Amino acid sequence: MYRVWNFVANYSLLLIAGAIIALLWANTDPNGYHHFVEFVIWDHAPIGHLHDGHRTLTLHYLVNDVLMAFFFAIAAKEVWEAVILKNGSLRGKKAATPLFATAGGMVGPIGVYLGIAFLLGPEKFTAVANGWAIPTATDIAFSYLIGRLVFGAGHPAVRFLLLLAIADDAAGLIILAIFYPENAVIPAWLLLSLFSAILVFFAFNWLPRYLDRGNQLRPKSTWVRQKLGFVPYFLAGCASWYGFQESGLHPALGLLPIVPTIPHADRAFGIFSEAEQYLSDLLNQIEHALKHPVEIILFFFGLVNAGVEFSAISEATWLVLAGLLIGKPIGIFLFGWFAARPLGLGIPQGMKLSDLIVIGFVAAIGFTVSLFVASVAFDPGPVQDAAKMGALLSFGAAIVSIIVGKMLKVEKQEL
């Protein structure tokens, strides 16, 4: 039923390959690596980092701020379908306990990160406090893979983990937008994003359907779909992205307002579902078209972000790891238990409460989004490098998950 192995082979392995190359390069030729990452593609460009009063488009900006917008758009598509569609995975009582667990999976890491940072003293706390959101992230693909290895593909805990990870992505997008603007926020520029989303929805989605009401052949909608395709949404996306850049919010989130405007199916089979490839609505067609480009983008994301010298390991590294490996399991278990027992919301049939502990360790694999948050939480330098190393080392949660699963005698269930 699931296409997870193909997904991991394409998405995860390319990302890991980029990260490994970056680590090797940064530790053998750090000057050459950083020169590559900050290579100036276009000076005095209309987009890019502000530098001496003008914008400079570097390779790092192109990958992190422009191309990663497509990655976050795909994440937003999964979240949008999970929330809006009638059978969406984040709708109804079935999602209540995973949503509570998601909240715990964010409160726990933040509490551990800031609590330990406070104990380090005022100077250290000030230096690292802005990284509080780094350990809140859960990498969907890697966590799902390890979840399958620990629980088996047919265990209800795997679906629980997937719901938690999708909700975590949604919360992560909100955190990035609110707490990590790139510059001073100028809200007026967001009107450009809002206007673009409203215009493209009404002109190319709602209006054709309205004109076709009562006509099962839907000629207007068909003409728009066949002749214009994704072009109106691409143009609206460009305008929305530019609005985010000029507003001061992180431009990698610039496509998010456009995703809900794209015509979508009335049902979703869920992320990693093989049946998703047979949906022919425009939103799924765009996702399918972006699949391979995003895989390449993630290779370059790993390449330009994971180049950290091993000597960079310091307090921020251990804070990120503590937040993930201690805060995540504790938060997910406590909030999940509270939802399941005192609130009476229950857990899926076939799951035990102890499975929540294992899920907590599996969800502690932050990697992709943690690495991204680290790159925006701190300015380039030792603290950012140390935090990135914590995100990279969160892969260790996979080993811990397998060990804890065996200790708690998880019974694997295959399809």
N, C-alpha and C positions, 0 to 999 in steps of 0.2 A: 504493500500500500504506500509506503513512504519512499521518496527518492533521496533519502538522507546521504547515502554513500556517494552518489554522484555529486550532491551538493558539497559535501565535505571535501571530496577530491578536487573540485574546481575552486570553490570559495576558500576553504580553509588552507589547503596546501599552498596555494599561491600567496596568500597572506603570510603564512609561516615562512615561506621561501624568501619573501621580501624582508621579513624581520630578521631572519638568520643572516642574510647577506649584509644587512645594515649593521648588525652586531659585529660581524667579522671585520667589516670595512672600518667601522668606527674605532675598533680596538687595534687595528694594524696601521691605519693611515687616517687618523682623526682629522687632520687639516684637509686632506683631499675629500673626505666624506662631507664635512661641513661646507666646503666650497661647492660641492655638487648640490647639496640640499638648498643652499641659498643662491644658486645660479640665477642671474637676472635674465629673464626671458624678454622683458619689455620695460624699459625705463620710461617714466612719464606716461604710464598707461592709464586708461580710464578705470581699471580695477587693480587691486593689489594692496600691499601694505603702504600706509602713509609714511613717507620718508622725506624729510626736509621740505615739507609743504607740497610734495607731489606723490603720486602713487607709483610703486614699483612692483611689477608682477614677477615674483620669483617662482621657482619650481615648487617650493614648499607651499606657497599660497595657492598655486594652481591646483595642487593635489588636495590639500586640507580644506580650502575654502570654496573652491569651484567644483572640482570633480566629486568630492565626497558628498556633495548635495544630492547626487543620484543615489548613493548608498542610503542616505537618510530618507530619501523619497520612497525607496522600496520598503524600508522599515515602517514608514508612516502608512504605506498602503496596507500592510498586514494589520497594523493597529486599527486603521480606519475600518477595514472589513470586519475585524473582530468586534468592534463596538457598534457599527451601524446596521449590519445585516441581521435579518430576523434570527438566523441560526448562528450568529457570530459567537465566537468562543468566550468573549468577555461580557456576554449578556446573560442575565438571569441568575438564579440561585447557584447554578453549577460553578459560576466564576467568583462567588462571594468569598469563599475561603482562600483561593489563590490570590485574590486581590488583597485580603488582609495580610497574607503571607508576604506579598510584594511590599506592602507598607513596612512590615517588620524587616524585610531584606534591605530597606533603605535607612530606617531609623537605627537599626543595630550597627551597621558600619559607620554611620555618621557619629553615633555616640562613642563607639570605641576609638575612632580616629581622633576626634576632638578631645576626648577624655584623656587619652595617653599623651596627646600633644600638650595639653594643659599641664600635665605632670612634668613635662620637660622644661618648664619655665617660660616666663613671658617672652623672652627673645626668640626662642625656638618656636613657640606657639604662633607668634606673629608671622614668622617666616613660612610656616607650613599650613596655617589655618585655611587658606583659600582652596586647598586641595580636598576639602571634606567630601566633595561629591565623587571623587575618583573611585572609591571602593563601593559605591552604590550600584555600579553597572554590572550587568550579567551578559556575557556573550552568548547569544542564542545558539549559534551553530555548534560551538565547542561544547557548551553545556548539554545540548541535546544529544550530541554524540556520546559523551561520557555517561549521561543518564541512561542511554540505551545499553551501554556496556555494563553498568552497575545493576539496573533493574530488569533488563530484557525489553525487547521492543513492545511486548504486549502488556506491560505493567501499567496500571492506571497512574502511577507516580510520574511516568514519562509525560503524559498529557498534562498533569498538574504542573510539572516543571515548565512545560512549554507555555502554558497560560501565564505562569508567573513571569517568565522571561519576556513575553510580549508586553505584559503590563509594565514590566520594568523598563522596557524600551520607551514606552509612552511617557512614563514619569521622567526618564532620562532626557528626552527631547524637551520637556517642559523646563527642567532644571537648567539645561544649556541655554534655553531662550531667555529665562528670567535672571539667572544668577551669573551668567558668563558672557555678557555683551563684550564685543571687541573694543568698542570705544564708548564715549558718552552717548547715551541713547537720545536720538532725535525722533520722537514718535511720529512726526508729520510724514516722514518718509515711508512709514508703514502703510499709509493711505494708498501708496502706489501698489503695494502688494495686495491690499484689500480690494482696490478697484480692479486690478487685473483678474483676481479670482472671481469677483462678482460678474465682470463683463464676460469672461470666457464661459462661465457657467450658463448665464442667461442667453447669450448669443448662440452658443454652439452645442448646448446640452438641453436646457429647458425649452427654448423657443422651438427648435425642430420637433421635439416631442409634442409640444402644445399644438403646433400646426398640423401634426399627424393624428391628433385625437380622433378616434372613431374610424381610422383607416388602418386596417391590419397590415397593409403593405408598407406603411411608414416611409413614403418616398422622400420626404424632407430629411428625416434622420439618416436614411440610407445614403442620400447624396452627400450630406455633410461627412458621414463616416468614410465613404469611398473616395471622395475627391479631396477632402481636407485632412482626414486622419488625425494624427497627433500634432500637426503643425500649429493650430491655434493655441494648444496647451503648452507647446514648447515656447512660443513667443510670450505667452502669459508668464511662464516659468522664468524666462529671462528677465522680464520686468519685475517680477516678484523678488527674484534673487538680488537684483540691483537695489530694490527698495530696502531689503534687509541689510545689504552692505552699507548703504548710505545712512541707514537708521542707527547703526552701531551694533545691532544684534548680529550674532554669528551668521555669515552668509551661507554656511553649509546647511542651514535650516531653511533657506529661502524658497525651496520648492514645496514646503509643507502646506501652505495655503492653497496650492493648486491641486494637490492630490484629491481632495474631496469633490472637486468640480468635474472630474473626469467620469464619463459614463462607466458604470460598473455593473457586474452581474448581481442578480438578486440572491445569490448564495455564494458561500465560500467553503471549500473543503479543508482549509487550514494550511498553514505554512508547512512545507515539505511534502504535502500531499501530491501524489502522482496525478490525481484527477484534475488538479489546478491547470495543467498544461492544456486541457481540452476546453477550458472556458475561453470564449472568443470575444468577450467584451473589450472595449478599448483599454481600460485600466490594466487588465491582465495581459493584453497584447503588448502594451508599453513595458510592463514588467519583464515579459519574456524577451523583448528586444534589448532591454538593459542588462540582462543576465551576464552575458560574456564581457561587455564593456566594464561592468562593475567588478567582475573578478579581476580584471587587469588593473583597475583603479585601486583595488585593495592590495594588490602586489606593491604598487607604488606607495600606497599609504604606509605599509609596513616598512618599505625601503627608506622613506624620508622621515619616519617618526621613531623607529626602533633602534636607531644608531646611537646607543648609549655605551660609554666606556664603563667597564666593570668597576673601576675605581670610584664611580659616581655613587655607589651604594652608600646610603646614609640614613638619617632618621626618617626622612620622607618615605624611603623604601619600606621600612618596617611598619610605618603607620598605615600605608596602603595595604600591605599584606595582613596586618592585624585586623584592619577593618573588614577585609574580605574573608579571611579564614576564621576569625572569631566572631565579628559582628554579624556577618551574613547568617551563619547557622543558628546563632542564638536568637536573632531577630525573627527569622523565618519560623523557627520552632515555636517561640513564645506567642507570636501573633497568630500563627496557624492554629496552635492549641486553643487559644482564646476564642477564635472564631468557631472552631469545631466543637468545643465542649461547653464553656459557659454561655456562648451565644447560640449554641445548638444548630449551627449551620452544617456540621458534619464534614466528612471527607469522603472522597470517592470510594465506592465499594471495592474491596480488595487491597486498600491501603491501610497501613498502621500509622499511628502517631509517630512512632520512631522513624518512619520513612521521611518525615519532615526534616529530621536532623541530617539525613543523607542528602536530601534535596538541597538543604542549606549549603552543604559543602560543594555540591555540584555547581550551584549557582554562584559560588565564589570565584569562578573563572571569569575574570573581568575582561581581560585582553583588549579587544578591538575598541569598545567604547571607553574603557578606562584609559587606554592609551590616548584616545582623542581628547578626553576631558583633561588629562594631564597636560596636553599641549596647549590648552586654552586657559587652564587654571593658573599656570605660572609662566613668567617670562623665561625665555631661553637662558639656561644657566644650570648651576649645580642642583638646585632644588627641583627644577623640572626634570632633569636627567634622573635624579634619584626616584622621583615619583613614577616616571616611565619604567624604571627598572622594577618597581613594585608591581606594575601592571603586567609586565612580561613574566615575572616570576609567579604570577597568579596561576600559571599553568600547573604549578605544583598542587593546586587544589584537586586536580584530576586524580593524582596518586592517593591523596588523602581520602577522596571520595570512595575509591575502590576499597581501601583499607577499612574505613568506617562501615561501608556496606557489608563487608565480611564479618566485622565485629558485631554488628547488629543483626546478622543472619538474614539479610535481605533475600527473599525467595525470587529468583529471576523468573519472569514469565515471558515466553516468546510468543510471537503471533501464530 
